[in-house]
Amino acid sequence: MPTPSDAAAYLALGLVIGFMSGLFGVGGSSISTPLLRLIDVPRMIALATPLPVTLPTALVGGFVYWRRGWVKKRVLIWTVLGGTPGVVVGSLLTEVVPGRMLMLLTGCFVVAVGVRLLQPVVDEQPEPDPQGPPVAVLVAVGAAVGLLSGLLANGGGFLLVPAYLVVCRLAIQEAAATSLVAVGFLATPGTWIHWRLGHVDWAMALGLATGAVPSTYAGARLGSNLPKERARFLFGLFLTVFGAMFLWRTVYRAEVYGWLT
């Protein structure tokens, strides 16, 4: 059982995770795993325990965006169909990839997403295409994101949003909304596999979810009415700086203790 101070820390972290997830459609695992590692939660537990938290947050935030009509259903369906097998393969690979290498990959992706968010989006309101992106493109995006999200034990939102913006040419709110619903589906097989592998601390997950669910709703409500550019820039700046600090810490510890420890 967690101590009262641990429970309070998980609740506070859940509030931050949920708010960012609802506001941006990304931010859950991209910040929760590094933050949990900063308080010395074991690597695989820090990697996988935030994963089941994405299920209720995706449901709550996705409901808000779905009512606004911003979820692109065709994009969602083909992304999930392409991504589900990748999640399964990636989740199983965590058994053979050293934990410190997974932390290094997590830090690299946090920085990469932060840098991408700092760049202006070209044509955030593209001309609507009746056909949408080709099915092959959507399946490929889903497969790539699914593999990485399974390997890094996250729902994939911090990868899906940039992919939707750049590859699929969705508007920013459509990308955030569709991503938020997609991660709910993609997180399901990964949660089950990591639970079977013993990587999920359910008491910690409950504490995170208790804070994340109400704050996801608040974030999604704000995100559905907020001009995105300034918030996007600030979030990108935060991820870039935070990810760089986490990378430095990971590399430093690897030099001291070894990459395979």
N, C-alpha and C positions, 0 to 999 in steps of 0.2 A: 504494500500500500504506500502511495506517495505521502510525504510529510505535508503539513499545511502550507509551508512555504513553497514546496514543489507544486502543489495543486494551484496555488495562486499564480505562480509563474506560468503554468500551462494555460490557465484561464486568460491571463493577460496576452500571452502569445497568440492564443486563438482569436482574441478580439482583433489583433493586428492582421493576422492571416486572412480572416474572413472579410474584413473591410477592404483590403487590397484586392482580394479575389473578386468580390462583388463589383468594385469600382472599375477594375481594369480587365477582368477576365483572365488575369494571370496573377502570380504573386504568392500562391499558396506554398507549394513545395519549394519554389525557388528561393524563398527566404526562411521557411520553417526548418529545413534540414540544417543550413548553416547556423541558425540561431540555437537550435538544440545542441549542436556540436560545441558552440561557445560555452554552454553550461555543462559540458562534458558528458552528454548523453552518448552511450556507445554508438559507433558509426552505423551499424546496420539498423539499430533501433531508430536512430535519428533519421535515417534514410527512408524507412518504410512506414513508421508509425503515423506520419502526417497523411499517408495515402488514403485510409478510410475516411478521414475528415473531409476529403473532397466530395464525398458522396452527398451528405446533407447540404453542404454549401452550394454545390452545383444545382441541387434541386431547388433551393430557396432562391438563389440568384437567377437561375434560368427561368423560373416562373415569372419573375418581374420582367425580364427582357422578352420572354415569349409573348406576354400580353401586349407589349409594344410592337410586336410584329417584326422584330429585328433578327430572329433566329432563322437562318437560311436552311430550310429543311433538307433540300437536296444535297447541299454541301455537308450537312451533319450526317446524313445516312451513309454516304459513300466514305466519308472520313472514318466513321466508326467501323464500317465493314473492312476497310483496309487496315485500320489500326489495331483491331483486336488480336489477330494472330501475332503481330509484332510485340504487343504488350506481353503476351505469354512467353515468347522466346526471350525477350529482354529480361523479364523477371527471373527466369531460370538461369540466365547467365550471371546473375549476381552471386551465385554460389561459387563461381570459378574466378571472378574478377576480384582482386584484392580490394578491401574496403577503402584503403587510403586512395587508391586510384579512382574509385567511385566518387570520393570527396573532391578530388582534383577535377574530375569531369563536371561535377556539380558546380564548382566555382567557375570553371571556364564558361559554362552555359549561362550562368547568372551574369557574368560580365558581357558576354556576347549579346544577350537580350537587352541589357542596359544600354550598350552602345547603339544597338539597332533602334531602341526607343528614342534615343537622343537625336536621331536623324529625322528630318521632316518626311512625312508621308507624301509621296507624289500622287496628286489627284485623289484625295480622300473621298470624293463623291463621284466615282466613275460612272460613265453612261451605263445604264442597266443592260445586261446581256440576257436575252430571253432564255438562252440555252445554259448559261453559266459556264464555269470551268469544265473542261472535258472530264469524263469519268476517270480516265486513266490518271490524270493529274491529281484528282481528289484521292484516289486509292493510294497513289504513290506518297502523297503528303501524309495520309493516315498511317501507312506502313512505316515510314521513316520516323514520324513522331511517336508511334506506338512502340517501336523498338527502343528508342531512347528513353521514353517515359517508363517502360518496364525496367530498363537497366538502372535508371536513376530513381525508380520508385516514386513517380509523381504522375498526376493526371495528364500532363502534357500541355497545359494551358499556356505556359510561358514559351513553348515552342509553336503552338498552334496559332496564336495571335499574329506573330510576325509572318508565319507562312500564309495565313489568310490574307494579310495585308499585301504582301509582296507577290506571292504566286497566284492567289485566287482573286486578287484585286477587289476584295470586299472593302466597304467603308469601315471606319474604325469601330463604330458601335455595333455593326453587324458582325465584325470579327470577334469582338469581346463577347457578344451574346452567344454566337454559335459555338465559340470555344468553351464557354462556361458549361453549356449543355453537353458538349462532346466529352469533356473530361469526366463527367459523371458516368458515362458509359465505359470509357477507357480505364477508369480507376477500378472498376468492378473485378475483372479477372486478375489484375495486379494485386489487389487487396487479398483476394482468396489465396493466391500463390504465396505471397509473402507471409500471410498468416500461417500457412502450412509449413513454411520454412522456419517459423519461429522468430520472425523479424518484427512483429507488431506488438507493442506494449498497449494493451487495451485500456488500462487505467489512464495512461497518458493521452491516448487518443480521445477518450471521453472528456478529459479536461480541456483539450484543444477544441473539440467540437462544441462544448458548452459555450465557449466564448465566440467561436467562429460563426455559428448559425445566425444569431441575431445581428451580428455586425456585417455579415454578408448581405442581409436584406437591406441594411442601412446603406452599405456601399453601392449596391445595385440601384437603389432609389436615387442616390446622389448621382451615380454615373449615368443614369438615363436622362438627366437634366443638365449635366455639367458640360460646358465647353471643354473639349478634350486636350487641346494642344499644350496648355501650361501644365495641367496635371500629368500628361504623358511625359513631358520633359522632366519634371521633378521626380517622377517615378523612375525614369531611365537613369537620372543622375544618382539616385539612391542605390539602384541595383549595381551600377558601375563601380561606385566607391565601395559599397558593402562587399560585392563579389571580389574586388581586388584585395581587400583586407582578408577575406576568407581564404583566398588563394595563397597569400603570403603566409598565413598561419599554417595552412596545410603543408606547403613546401618546407617551411621551417621545421615543423614537427617530423616530417619525413626525413629530413637531413639528420635530426637528432636521434630518432627512434628507428628509422628504416622504413622503406616503402611497404614492406610486406608484413609489418607488425600492426 
